[in-house]
Amino acid sequence: MPGALSLKALLLKALLIFLFLLGMAMNVMSETKNIDNEELQNLIDSGVPVIDVREEFEWIKTGIIEGSHLITFFDSAGNYDVTKWMLRLKEIATYSDPLILICRSGRRSGIVAEYLSENESYVTVYNVKNGITGWIKSLNKTKRM
């Protein structure tokens, strides 16, 4: 039956188009947003977890944001273990939970934020655009006022 084969082909094509569009919609629904210190404080106050992706020596040098989760992503040589890191992250936040990433300047956390949004389907990932150095500067300004 030529008509039946044609109908199957049309249904298969429609299914493939639907799956493609669904995949596109999932990517659109994921969001990485660069935030400033005021937005960071508001999110912390609302209970969004902060993930500090720096290395231990950096945490010791500058300090950390109180309550943040310390999970190094890149080592000093730029190496990383995504599988191990993701296991630790999943203990803190699921793909549908918002989360905040921070590093020294916002560069490394920005890379990780994009990865989470694009490859792991995390829906809302915030990157502190000026990193911990910007956070410290804002604290120092507040103390001087």
N, C-alpha and C positions, 0 to 999 in steps of 0.2 A: 504494500500500500504506500504509494508515494506521498500521499497527504499525511499519513501518520508519522513517517520519517521526518518530514518537514516540520511538523508540530513539535516533535522531540527536539529537533535542532533549534527551533525558536525558543522553547522552554529552557534549554541548556544555555543559550546565548543570554536570555533574560536573567537567569540565575547568576551567570558570570558577571553581568553588568551590575546586578544588585550587590554582589559580594564586593566588587570593586568600589562602588559608591559607599558601601558600608565602611570599608577600610579607609576611604578618604574622609568620611564623617568622623571616624574615630580619631584620626590625626588632627582634624580641625578642633575636636573637643578637647584635646590636650593643649595645655597652655604653660608656657614659661614666661614669667613676668619678672623683669628687673625692678627691684624696689629700693627705696631710699631708707634712711634710718627711722624716719617717722612711721612709715608703713611697716617696717620691721618691728618696731615697738608695739604697734597696734595688733599685729599678727601674734606676737609673743603673748600679749595680754589676752588674746582670744583663745590661746591654747594650741596654736600651730607649732609643731616641733621644729627646732633648729638643729640642723645637721652640719657640724663643722668638719669639713673634709681635709683640713690641714694635717700636717704631721705633728707628732708629740713635741718636738723641740719648738715648734711654732706656738703651740698652746702654752708651753712654759714661758716663752719669751714675752708674749703679749697678754696672756690670760685668755679666758674664754667668756662667752655670754653665759650667765648663770642658767643652768638647766639644759644647756645644749648637749646634744649627743655627739660624741667624738668618734668619728669613723673616717680614718684616713683613706682617701681614694688613690692619689698618686704618691709614690714614694719619691725620694730625692732624685732618682734617676729617671723619673717619669713613667715608671712601670706601674701597672695596676692589675688587680684581680677582680673583674666585674662580678663573677659568680660569688665569691666570698663576700664582697662588699654588699651585693644585693641581699644575701641572706641576713646580714646584720640590719640593713635598712628595713626589710620586711618585718622585723621584730618591732619596729617603731611606727611604720606607716604602710598602709596598703595603697594600691594604685589609685584608689578613689579618695584617699585622704590628702589634704593639702600639706605641703611641707616646705621648709625654708632651707636653702643651702647657703653656706658662707665659707669663704677662704680668706686669704690675706687681702687680696685686691678685687675679687669678683671674677677673675679670669678662670681659674680652675673650677670654681663652683658653677660658673656659667656653662662650661663644657659639660659638667656632670648633669646640670639641669636640662640641657638640650637632649642629652642622651636619655634621661629618664622620660622625658616627654615624647621623644620620637621613637625610641626603641623598646621601652618598657611600659608604655601606655599610661604613665602617671598623668592624671588629669590636671592637677594644679601644682606647679612647682615654682617657688619664688627663689630668685637669686638676689642676694644682697650685692648691689652693683658696685659699691665701694669697699666691700669686704670689711674685715675686722679693723683695718686701719681707719676706714671712714667712721666706723662705730666709735672707736677710741677718740678720734678727733671731735666727734659730736659730744661725747661725754666730757671732754676737756673744756669745750666751749661752754657747756651748761654749767660746769663748776666755776668758771670765771665770771659768769653773769651774776 
